[in-house]
């Protein structure tokens, strides 16, 4: 939900493994930005949501709870995204 507390958790190699950190707090702020710096299209949100889960899977071992939960949630997200995509496409055209 928040940016990874790299120092607090002692994850000294985090930035070596993860090129672009992402979290839901940052996504929410981008969605709510009123100054023109936020997302321009819902597809940008989708990219960042995927990144949250992919980063969790990349950093954590395949057998860890975090990796397994991120993989499960990414699959659920993709399922819901496919249901939402026709509505987005319809609004754009």
N, C-alpha and C positions, 0 to 999 in steps of 0.2 A: 504493500500500500504506500510505502514511503521509499525514498531513495535508500539503497543499501548503505548501512553504517559501516563502511569499510574499516575505519580505525577502531570503532567500538567492538566490532566482531573479530578484529585481528586478521582480516582478509588481505594480507599484504600483497598477494598476487592478483587481486581482483581486476585491476586495470590492465594487467598483462594478458588476461584471459578475455575480458569483456571490453570490446572496442567502443560500444555506445551504450552506456547504462540507460535504463528506462524503468519507470515505475508508474503506478496508477495515479499518484498525487501529481506528478508532472503532466500526465495525460489530462487529468481533470483541469489543471491550470491552463493548459493550452486550449482546451475546449471552451473555457470561460473567459479567455482573454478578450478584452474589449478594445485593445490598442492596435489591432491589426497584426499582432505577432503570432496569433494562434493558428490553428488548423484552418486551411482553406477548403478542404474537402474531407468528407467522412472516410475516404480511403486512406488518408494520412493517419487517422485515428487507428484504423485497422492495422496498419503497418507497425505502429508503436505498441499496440496491444500484443501483437505477435512477438515483438521484440522482448517484451517483459517475460513471456513464457520461454522463448528461445534462449535468452540469457540465463535464466534459472536452470534450464536443462544443460546448457553448455558448461556452466561453472560447477554444477553439482554432479557427483557420480551417478551413473545410471540406476544404481540400486538404492539411492537415497530417497527418503520421503519427499524432499523438495523436488527432485527431478521427476519422480513418478506423478506427483500432484500437478506439476507444471505441464507435463505431457497430457494428462487427463483433461486439465482445464483448457489447454490449447485445442484439443480435439472437440470439446464442447463449444468453444468459441467459434471454431471453423464451421461447425454444424449450424450454429445460430446465424453466423455471417452469411452462409449460403441461403438461408431463409430470408434474410434482410436484403440481400443484394438485388433481387428483382425490384423491390420498392425503391431502392436508391437509383437504379438505372432508369426506372420509370419517371422519377422526379427530375432527373438530369435531362432527359430527352424531351 
